[in-house]
Every structure is written in structure tokens, then in C-alpha cells.
Amino acid sequence: MSYYRRHAFFCTNQREGRACCQDHNAAEMRRHARDRVREAGADGPGGVRVSASGCLDRCAEGPVVVVYPEGVWYTFFSREDVDRIVEEHLLAGREVEDLRI
């Protein structure tokens, strides 16, 4: 059994002169996702973890988040998109098809 039921990695990389996830406030979106998971009481061992990541090398498709153990990649453009990823996938286990990469 995994230590976490689900683990989301938000790319928060910042690059000079190239498109990157941080151009889309990825660090703020990760904090928002983490706070939503905490508010739901789903964080910690056996629950959900939301982590920052360095470059996940999908810059052209960014901003990106990947959710394990499923290995599902998402893009997001707003807090509402992040809310859907948290509520539907991280908490309920249903993939958010229209945000998948």
C-alpha cells in the first residue's frame, strides 16, 4: 500500500525566456490545491499529498499537474479548474477528462 492514496505534483518551475508553468501562477495554484485538500481533512498519511515539483518537461502543455498512482496529467487555467481536480480526482477518484493532457 502507498503512503498516500493520491499524490499530486504541480510543476512550479520558472525559466527565463521560455514558457513555463510559473508563468501561470503555478505555485499559487498548488497552495490553493493543498489548502482545499486540508480543508477537506484528506491530507496526511493514507490521504492526499499536494507537492511542488521542478520542471516536469511538458512546458508546451503547461501549466501541468500529474496525479499518482494513476499517472494522469492535467493542465489548468483557473482556481475553478484546480478545484475540480481536487474535488473530482484527488478526493473522489474520478478523472477530469476535459482537463487531461
Contact map, one row per residue, 1 for C-alpha under 8 A:
11100000000000000000000000000000000000000000000000000000000000000000000000000000000000000000000000000
11111000000000000000000000000000000000000000010000000000000000000000000000000000000000000000000000000
11111000000000000000000000000000000000000000110000000000000000000000000000000000000000000000000000000
01111110000000000000000000000000000000000001111110000000000000000000000000000000000000000000000000000
01111110000000000000000000000000000000000000011100000000000000000000100000000000000000000000000000000
00011111000000000000000000000000000000000000001110000000000000000011100000000000000000000100000000000
00011111100000000000000000000000000000000000000111100000000000000011100000000000000000000000000000000
00000111110000000000000000000000000000000000000111100000000000001111000000000000000000000100000000000
00000011111000000000000000000000000000000000000001111000000000001110000000000000000000000000000000000
00000001111100000000000001100100000000000000000001111000000000011100000000000000000000000000000000000
00000000111110000000110001100000000000000000000000011111000000111000000000000000000000000000000000000
00000000011111000000110001100000000000000000000000011110000000000000000000000000000000000000000000000
00000000001111100001110000000000000000000000000000001110000000000000000000000000000000000000000000000
00000000000111110001111000000000000000000000000000000000000000000000000000000000000000000000000000000
00000000000011111111000000000000000000000000000000000000000000000000000000000000000000000000000000000
00000000000001111100000000000000000000000000000000000000000000000000000000000000000000000000000000000
00000000000000111110000000000000000000000000000000000000000000000000000000000000000000000000000000000
00000000000000111111000000000000000000000000000000000000000000000000000000000000000000000000000000000
00000000000000101111101000000000000000000000000000000000001100000000000000000000000000000000000000000
00000000000011100111111100000000000000000000000000000000001101100000000000000000000000000000000000000
00000000001111000011111111000000000000000000000000000000001001110000000000000000000000000000000000000
00000000001111000001111111100000000000000000000000000000000000100000000000000000000000000000000000000
00000000000001000011111111000000000000000000000000000000000000000000000000000000000000000000000000000
00000000000000000001111111000000000000000000000000000000000000100000000000001000000000000000000000000
00000000000000000000111111111000000000000000000000000000000000000000000000000000000000000000000000000
00000000011100000000111111111100000000000000000000000000000000100000000000000000000000000000000000000
00000000011100000000010011111110000000000000000000010000000000000000000000000000000000000000000000000
00000000000000000000000011111111000000000000000000000000000000000000000000000000000000000000000000000
00000000000000000000000011111111100000000000000000000000000000000000000000000010010000000000000000000
00000000010000000000000001111111110000000000000001110000000000000000000000000000000000000000000000000
00000000000000000000000000111111111000000000000000000000000000000000000000000000000000000000000000000
00000000000000000000000000011111111100000000000000000000000000000000000000000010010000000000000000000
00000000000000000000000000001111111110000000000001000000000000000000000000000000011001000000000000000
00000000000000000000000000000111111111000000000011100000000000000000000000000000000000000000000000000
00000000000000000000000000000011111111100000000000000000000000000000000000000000000000000000000000000
00000000000000000000000000000001111111110000000000000000000000000000000000000000001001000000000000000
00000000000000000000000000000000111111111110000100000000000000000000000000000000000001000010000000000
00000000000000000000000000000000011111111110000000000000000000000000000000000000000000000000000000000
00000000000000000000000000000000001111111100000000000000000000000000000000000000000000000000000000000
00000000000000000000000000000000000111111110000000000000000000000000000000000000000000000000000000000
00000000000000000000000000000000000011111110000000000000000000000000000000000000000000000000000000000
00000000000000000000000000000000000011111111001100000000000000000000000000000000000000000010000000000
00000000000000000000000000000000000011011111101110000000000000000000000000000000000000000000000000000
00010000000000000000000000000000000000000111111110000000000000000000000000000000000000000000000000000
00110000000000000000000000000000000000000011111100000000000000000000000000000000000000000000000000000
01111000000000000000000000000000000000000001111100000000000000000000000000000000000000000000000000000
00011100000000000000000000000000000000000111111110000000000000000000000000000000000000000000000000000
00011111000000000000000000000000000010000111111111000000000000000000000000000000000000000110000000000
00010111000000000000000000000000010000000011001111100000000000000000000000000000000000000000000000000
00000011110000000000000000000100110000000000000111110000000000000000000000000000000000000000000000000
00000011110000000000000000000100010000000000000011111000000000000000000000000000000000000000000000000
00000000111100000000000000100100000000000000000001111100000000000000000000000000000000000000000000000
00000000111110000000000000000000000000000000000000111111000000000000000000000000000000000000000000000
00000000001110000000000000000000000000000000000000011111000000000000000000000000000000000000000000000
00000000001110000000000000000000000000000000000000001111111000000000000000000000000000000000000000000
00000000001000000000000000000000000000000000000000001111111000010000000000000000000000000000000000000
00000000000000000000000000000000000000000000000000000011111000000000000000000000000000000000000000000
00000000000000000000000000000000000000000000000000000011111111010000000000000000000000000000000000000
00000000000000000011100000000000000000000000000000000011111111110000000000000000000000000000000000000
00000000000000000011000000000000000000000000000000000000011111000000000000000000000000000000000000000
00000000000000000000000000000000000000000000000000000000011111110000000000100000000000000000000000001
00000000000000000001100000000000000000000000000000000000011111110000000000110000000000000000000000000
00000000001000000001110101000000000000000000000000000000001011111000000000111000000000000000000000000
00000000011000000000100000000000000000000000000000000001011011111100000011110000000000000000000000000
00000001111000000000000000000000000000000000000000000000000000111110000011100000000000000000000000000
00000001110000000000000000000000000000000000000000000000000000011111001111000000000000000000000000000
00000111100000000000000000000000000000000000000000000000000000001111111110000000000000000100000000000
00000111000000000000000000000000000000000000000000000000000000000111111100000000000000000000000000000
00001110000000000000000000000000000000000000000000000000000000000011111000000000000000000000000000000
00000000000000000000000000000000000000000000000000000000000000000011111100000000000000000000000000000
00000000000000000000000000000000000000000000000000000000000000000111111110000000000000000000000000000
00000000000000000000000000000000000000000000000000000000000000000111011111000000000000000000001000010
00000000000000000000000000000000000000000000000000000000000000011110001111100000000000000000000000011
00000000000000000000000000000000000000000000000000000000000000011100000111110000000000000000000000111
00000000000000000000000000000000000000000000000000000000000011111000000011111000000000000000000000111
00000000000000000000000000000000000000000000000000000000000001110000000001111100110000000000000000100
00000000000000000000000100000000000000000000000000000000000000100000000000111110100000000000000000000
00000000000000000000000000000000000000000000000000000000000000000000000000011111110000000000000000000
00000000000000000000000000001001000000000000000000000000000000000000000000001111111000000000000000000
00000000000000000000000000000000000000000000000000000000000000000000000000000111111100000000000000000
00000000000000000000000000000000000000000000000000000000000000000000000000011111111110000000000000100
00000000000000000000000000001001100000000000000000000000000000000000000000010111111111000000000000000
00000000000000000000000000000000100100000000000000000000000000000000000000000011111111100000000000000
00000000000000000000000000000000000000000000000000000000000000000000000000000001111111111000000100000
00000000000000000000000000000000000000000000000000000000000000000000000000000000111111111100001100000
00000000000000000000000000000000100110000000000000000000000000000000000000000000011111111110000000000
00000000000000000000000000000000000000000000000000000000000000000000000000000000001111111111000000000
00000000000000000000000000000000000000000000000000000000000000000000000000000000000111111111111100000
00000000000000000000000000000000000000000000000000000000000000000000000000000000000111111111111100000
00000101000000000000000000000000000000000000000100000000000000000010000000000000000011111111110000000
00000000000000000000000000000000000010000100000100000000000000000000000000000000000001111111100000000
00000000000000000000000000000000000000000000000000000000000000000000000000000000000000111111110000000
00000000000000000000000000000000000000000000000000000000000000000000000000000000000000011111111000000
00000000000000000000000000000000000000000000000000000000000000000000000000000000000000011101111100000
00000000000000000000000000000000000000000000000000000000000000000000000100000000000010011000111110000
00000000000000000000000000000000000000000000000000000000000000000000000000000000000110011000011111110
00000000000000000000000000000000000000000000000000000000000000000000000000000000000000000000001111110
00000000000000000000000000000000000000000000000000000000000000000000000000000000000000000000000111110
00000000000000000000000000000000000000000000000000000000000000000000000001110000100000000000000111111
00000000000000000000000000000000000000000000000000000000000000000000000111100000000000000000000111111
00000000000000000000000000000000000000000000000000000000000010000000000011100000000000000000000000111
